Amino acid sequence: MRRLIKQREIVADEWRYADEDPLGRERALILPFARWKEERERWWLWDGKLGVRIGPTDPVAALEHDFLRISLVAIEFGGLGEGRGYSQAQLLRKRYKFTGELRAVGKIQRDQLFYLARCGFNAFELPETANWDEALAAFDDYSVAYQPAVDDGVSLQRRAS
Amino acid sequence: MYQYDQIDRQLVNQRVAQFRDQTRRFLAGELGEDDFRSLRLRNGLYIQKHAPMLRISVPYGLLSSTQLRMFARIAREYDKGYGHFTTRQNLQFNWPKLETVPDILALLASVEMHAIQTSGNCIRNVTADHLAGIAPDEIEDPRPWCEYIRQWATLHPEFSFLPRKFKIAVTGSPADRAASKVHDIGLHLVRNAEGEVGFEVLVGGGLGRMPMVGHVIRNFLPKQDLLSYLEAILRTYNLEGRRDNIHRARIKILVKALGPEKFRDMVEAEWQAARDTAPVYDAAEVERIKAFFTPPHYETLSNEDLMAGQSSEFRNWYQRNTKTHKVPGYRAVVVSLKAPTRPPGDITADELDRVAALSEQYSLGQIRSTHDQNLLFADVRQKDIVALWHELKSLDMGTPNVGTLTDMICCPGGDFCSLANATSIPIARQINERFDDIDYLYDLGPIELKMSGCMNACGHHSVGHIGILGVDKNGEEWYQITLGGSASGFDAAIGQVIGPSVRHAEVAETISRILNVYVAERKEEERFIDTFRRIGVAPFKARVYAPSDKAA
């Protein structure tokens, strides 16, 4: 069973990717973006929970009208240097008001977590070999931040208040 | 000068702790080479030829004497006793040990300094005009805006993993002394028809492999929109910039591929779409920052005729190495790091201490680093200038060559840098030996010579009036010469290659021939760059390479 960090806790993943559960028996299925676009009508009336997994070049604006149906968006990171997912997440949260689970997947390591969380990610798939306790502590690497983000952080207004 | 409060201090201390842990994990084998590389680079730590290189951030080039003394201490205790000022106003140490870097960072934090984002694919140190706040032609002091941007950019959650490095320069004078047009973003404080001050915004400048001059994408941006507009540019770049090829990843490539108009339209559309969610202008915070940059308490003095009755040696120095100050009775004084025997920009621990002491005695305890690798005392009373000149001369920091051929910009090159294709410091020495006649240098007038040991152009060669680029040919050092580049103001331009590259031993001779063409062709009082613009590259090409020229 896959583990992940969700809301700063290590939990078992209730979701399955389409290749893991082709028939959606677990009633919580994450479809690749291309397939969601293709089969959107068909899945809309299905009675399980739906998520979509997007890559760095997939336009999040294409999901704008889908959030009544989609309750999870998984964003892929190919490595530490891949930075598009931060903007995708920020757009999903702030511009498109997505309130469901926003999951960072792919090559995720603890050193990214502070940034990812501030962009609105609330779930993180780490490699099984990761040091999970250290990773949990990484959210607290900083107790201050200079700029507003999806979380309030300590915004630039900090001193005025 | 900006001073940290509890929040600034906490952030920098937490960065030290985070980096200490990352270093520990790397040394313990828990963090792989590649991952640690990305993490250490965004904290200014390179692995170089002989040792790691640590680049320390000097925000907009402003330093206190306390900070300079800390550089001296670090140079002594953790390095080989010297440091190197860069073209982005930062300071580099070339010999720290990897495992001691967290301790160095802790020392830096104790004097309100850090190495955050001095390298890596993130927003780098924000640079400014070294005459900010004192230039007579200034519209507004750019430094509070630099600090406002610095804070916004520090550990920005969305823009810390960009396609490539990202450099911003801000100027407040029509004369651009910060090379802002060859930055990813150049911001110019300007006044509009209504008399309001805002920003002209340029995007897509940059040096490196494909040097380009930036394009204006907005003539006037109201100040309160600064951060929201920067976010629109950065988001467009972060999502659309190329990541498949490191040499095509800077924003200049995106701007060129789309065309500046299309890029501007995308930024404007993103800006509008983000209106409700972008950072709001924090007037109170801007005022808080501005209060750190209010002019110091100047004495009521009047301008003096300092040249009268002085030696020609002093007059030469005074004319070139001091700059006009907007307050009567004061001048800015260049602390030259361009003595003939000194690698350009280098400074020893003892010199750092001495400069710190002199700054306290003569210039309110503050020092500035300039993008052309000198230091500057901004607020010197004219009546103290002769005494200061004697002090600087005794330190070999009074070389009266500012603005001349030998006031050259030079990267550390192949002697230190593992990216370099060729050495640059020995070429600087060769040029200094060849052109040691100061009267000849004065006769040549203002010439900007800039030299890099590789395409990455840390030495800004592409925007030198004369540019020298080190190239590798089958393991031998060769040098390609460009002419006609310029980093300043309206004139910003990329230099043109004049022909085949020349051997290491022939560089000074080649420069000499170029100068001979200039001297033969110039009209009265015409600067080198203006002669070049008038006659073009052809006469240089023809005569620099003609064999008969050598005999002539």
Interface residues (C-beta under 8 A of the other chain):
Chain A: P56 L80 G81 E82 G83 R84 Y86 S87 Q88 Q90 K94 R95 Q109 D111 Q112 F114 Y115 L116 R118 C119 N131 D141 Y142 S143 V144 A145 Y146 Q147 P148 A149 V150 V154 L156 Q157 R158 R159 A160
Chain B: D5 I7 Q10 L11 Q14 R15 A17 Q18 Q22 E30 D34 D35 S38 L39 N121 Q151 W152 T154 L155 H156 P157 E158 F159 S160 F161 L162 P163 L227 R235 N238 L239 R243 A273 A274 T277 P279 D282 A284 E285 R288
